[in-house]
């Protein structure tokens, strides 16, 4: 009875209420945990200019530019925005600006992401996926000055644009089509300047074309939008590489910077047989393991289902065989598992790279539909409750200055 009431409430909820209450609950939990766990929690968040791991590096770049090879592991768009906004408000507290900007950009991304989920999934599925994303523990990185909020905003817009461009059922004028492509070029270029994601996206898109070709799916409608997106991301990546060269660090500075973070190319079997996380916590390891294995398991399950069934992977309401966005999102998530295995013998920020971005949640929704799970809504309700409890716990870790992933 309770479960039916919950699902009926979901059906009646308006988009405005969904986004508004999500923001209110997020802020409430955030400030409650910051204030309760340590008496100086608010002071740390609003005034302290150090102690936030990667944020210190972003802030240092915003203040002093790139002055060491290790700093080139951080891409330039986020520190550039921190610098610009700090100068506009005439403040030296770059940490505060970084934290508040991250929070604001995350909240701006929510209606965009919700519109995408709502157009792709039925409302119950869309809302549960949306809530699982907003309140998963790695969503905490949207609250302070990491680049996750910027990347979430970029990928939310990217998903909407790719979906609209490739959806031939949406009637558009020639002008609207041109505007959508221009926006796709711009947002893809920004992605290339925000995070070192070109290699993962390149491999994901190329492998997607091979899979679609093997499944005898026409890829004509997908080639141009994905091709334009890849070229634009590469242009952003190349702009940063050119800047590194002019600073005397060489075109490959962002790759060589990984050595400063103890990442070494090789086969790191320890993470399979003796997994442990940089954070030294079982709970951190738990989410790192999920981020590493779940994309690979879903990929394997989908391939096996196709090979066994010898027919399209279809249910009445869903088709993933010809869904290029599904394959790119899934392979993008798997690519992070591969990068982890090939570069580091500890789990290092693995969960953040998967659960703090919206792509994998699209994969979860499509997979639940494709396998036609009878209790898919209840699975997501359970996962939401499970995620939300860890979301609260992660805020206590922040207040205790513990490693969060």
N, C-alpha and C positions, 0 to 999 in steps of 0.2 A: 504493500500500500504506500509506504513511504517513498519507494523507488518510483512509483507511478506519479506521485505528487511532484517529485523532483523533476521528472521528465516533462510533466505538464507545465511546470513553472518555466522551464527552458523554452518551451514552445511559445509562451506568452511574452517573454522578455523582448523589449525593443532594443535596437542597436545602441541607442544613446545610453540606456540604462546599463547595458552590458559593459560598455567601455567606461562609463562614469564610475560605476561601482567597483570595477576592476582596479581603477586608479586609486579610489578611496581606500580600498582594502589593502592595496600594495603599500601606500604611504603609511597607513595605520600600523601595519605589521612592522614596517621598516623603522618608524620612529619609536614604536613601543619597545622593540628589541634593543635599539640603540640606547634608549634611555634607561631601561630596566637592568640590563646586564652589567653595565659599568656607569658610574656616576659621571664620568667625563666623555660619555659616548657622543653627545651632541657637539661638544667642543672638538672632539677628534674629527667628526665629519665636516664641520663648518669652518674650522680655523687652522687645524694643524696642516703644515705644508709638507709633511713626509709620513712614511710608515704605511703607504698603500701600494707596495710592490711595484708593478709596472707603471702605475700612475706617476710615480716619482720620475721615471725615465721620460715619459711623455711631457711632464712639466719641465724637466730640464731641457728637453729639445725645444719646447715652446719658448723658453727663456734664452737659451744660449746656442741653439742650433745643433747640428750634428757635428760632434767634436771627437768621436771615437768610433771604431769599427763596430763595436757592440751595439751602439745606438741605432745602426742601420737595420736592426731586426724589427724596429718599430717604423711603420710606414708614415708618410708625412701629413696626410690630410687632417688627422685628428689633432696632432700638436699645433698645426697651422690654425685650426679653428679655435683652439684654446688660446693661442696667442692673440688672434684678432679680437675675440670677445673680451679678453682681459684688458686689452688696450682701449677698447670702446668704453669700458666701465672704469678706466683709470685705477685698476687695482693690481697689487702685486701678489694677491692671494690666488695664484693660478690653480691651486688644488681645489679651492672652493668653486671656481668657474668650471673646472673639469667635471666635478661631481654634479653640479646643477645642470650643466649642459647635457651630460649623459642621461640624467633623469628626464629632462624635457624632451630630448630627441626620442627616447624610448616611448614616452607617452604620445608623441606625435605619430610614431610608427603604428600604434595600436589600432586606430580606426582604419588605416590602410590595410594592415594585415587581416583585420576582421572582415573587411569588404571582400578580400580575396577568398578567405575560408568560406564565407557565406555564399559566394558565387559558385564555388566548386563543390561544396558538400551540402547535404541537407542540414537544417538549422541545428538539430541536436548534436550531430557530429561536429559541426563547425564550432559551436560554443564550447564543447568539452575539449576539443583540440586547442582552442584559443586559451582557455583557462589553464590547461596543462602547460602551455608554453609560458604564459605570463607568470605563473606561480611555481615553476620548477625551481629547484635550489640554485641552479646556475644563472637564473634570471637576476640574481643579486648583482651580477656584473653590469647590469643596466643602470644601477643606482649610483655608481661612482665612476671616476674618470678613466675607465678602460675604453677601448674602441668598440666594444660589443654593441652599444646603443646605436652608434653611427652605422655599423655594418648591418644591424637588424633593420634600421630604417631603409638603407640602400636595398637590401634583399627583399623587403616587403614591397617596395616600389617595383623592383625588378620582376618579382613574381606576377604582380598585377599586369605589368606591361607585356611580358612574355605571354601570359595567358590571353590577354586581349588581342595581341597581334596574331597569335596562332589559332584563335577561335574564329573560324569562318562564319559562325552563326550570328556573330555580333555585326550588325550593319553599321558601317562607318563611311563617312565621306573621305575623299582623297586627302583633304586637309587634315582630318583627324588622324589618318594613317601616318602621314608625314610627321605630325607632332609626336605621335607615339614612338616612332623610330628615332626622332631626335632626342626624346627623353630617355630612350633605351641606351643610346650612345653616351649621353651625359652620365647617367647613373652607372653604367658599366665602367666608364672611365674613372669615376669616383671610387668604385669598388677596387679598381687596380691601384689606386693611390692610398687605400685604407688598410688593406691587409695583404699578406703574401699568399694569395689564393689562386693566382693564375694557373699554376701547374695543376692543382687539384681540379679546377674547372675545365681546363683544357682536356685533361684525360677523361673527365666525366662526360663531356660533350662528345668527344671522339668515340668513346666506348658506347655511348648511347646510340650514335648513328650505326655502329656495327651491329648492335643488338636489334635495332629496328629493322635494319636491312635483312638480318637473319630471320626475323619474324615476318618478313615480307610486308612490312609496313612502309607506305610511301613517305619518304622523308623530304619531299620537295618543299612543303610548307614550313619545315623546321630549319632548313639549311641557312636561309638568309638571316632570320632573327638571331639564331644562335651564333652564326658566323660574325655578324656585326657586333654582337655582344663580346665575343672572344677577342676580336681585333681591338675593340675599345678598352677592354680590361688590360690587354697587352700594351696598349698605348699608355695607359696610366702607369703600369709597371715600368715601362721603358723610360717614362719621364723621370721617375725616381732614380732609375739606374743612371741616366744621363746626369742628373744632379750629383749623384755620388761620384761620378767620374770627374766632374768639374771641381769637386771638393778634394780630389786627389786620392780617393779611396777605391777607384776602379768601378767598372760596370757591374761586377759581381759582388758588390759590397754587402747586399742584403743576404746573399747566400753564405759568404764568408763570416757574416755576423753570427750565424747559427753556431759556429765553433765556440764563440764566446759564451754561449749558453750550454756548452757541453753536448751539443748534438753532433753525432758522428755517423756517417753513412755506413750501414752494415746490417746484419741480421741479428736483432736483439731478442734472443729466445727467452731471456729472463722474464720478460713481461708476460709470457705464456705459461711458464712453469713455476715461476716464483714472483707473481705479480705484487708490486707494492707501489705506493704513490709517494710523490715528493712530500705531500702533506703529512705523511705518517699517521693517518687516521683511517680506521676501517670504513667510516662513512664516506670519506673522500674517495677511497679505493672503490667502494661500491658503485659510485656514479662514474668513475673512470672506466670500470669494467663494463658497465652498461653502454657507455659511449663507444667503447672499443668493439664489443661483440654484437650488440643488437643490430646495427646496420649490416654486418656480415651475415648474420643469421637470417635476416629478412631477405637479403639478396639471394642466399642459397635456397631458401624456402620458395621464393617466387620462381627461380629457375627450375627447381625440382617439380613444382606444380605444373609448369608448362611442359616439361619433358614427359611427365607421367600422363597428363591429360591428352597430349597430342592435339590440343585445340586451343582456341583463344582463351586467355585468362579473363573471363568475363562473368559478371553477375548482371542481374537486371538493371541495376542502378550504377554500375561501375565498370570501367574498362581500363586496365593498366597496360595492356600489351602495346597500345599505340600512344600511350601517354608519355611524351618526351620529357615533360617536367618531372614526372615521377622518377624516370630512369636517371635523369641528371641529378636530382636531389638525393636519390639513394646512392648513386655512385660517388657523389661528392662527399657524402657521409662516410662511405667505405674508404675513400681516398685518405681521410684523416686517420683511419685505423691503420692503413698501410704506411703513412708518413710516420706515425708513432712507432710502429714495429721496425721501420728501417732507419730511424734516427736516434732513438733514445731507449735506454734499458730500464727506465722508470716511467710510470705514467705521469706525464707532465702537462697539465692543462687540457688533457684530452676531453674531459667532460664539458669544459667551457666551449671548446670548438664545435661541439655537436648540439648541446642542449641550450646554449645561449643564442642560437640562430634558428629561424623559423623553418628552414628547409626540411629538417628531419621530421617535424610534426606533420607536414604534408604527407610524407612517406607513411607515417603511422596510420593516418586516416585512410589513405588509399589502400593500404595493406589489410586493414580491418574490413573494409568493404569488399575487397577482391576475394578474400577467403570466406566472406559471408559468415563471420562469426555471429552466432545466435545472440550472444550476450555482449555485443561490442560496446553498447552504451554503458553497461555496468562495468566492463573492463576499464573504460576511460574514466568513469566516476571513481573507481578504486584507485586508478593511477593518479588521478588528480588529488585525492586525499593523501595518498602516499607522498606525492611530490610536495604538496603544500606543507606537510609536517616537516619535511627536510628544508623547505624554503625558510620556515621559522628558525630551524636549527642553524642554517647557514648564517642568518643574521646574528645569532649568538656567537658564532665563530668570528664574524667581522668585529664584533664588540670586544672580543678577547684577543684580537690581533692574531688569530690563528690562520694557517694556510687554508684557502678556500677552493683552490683548483684553478 
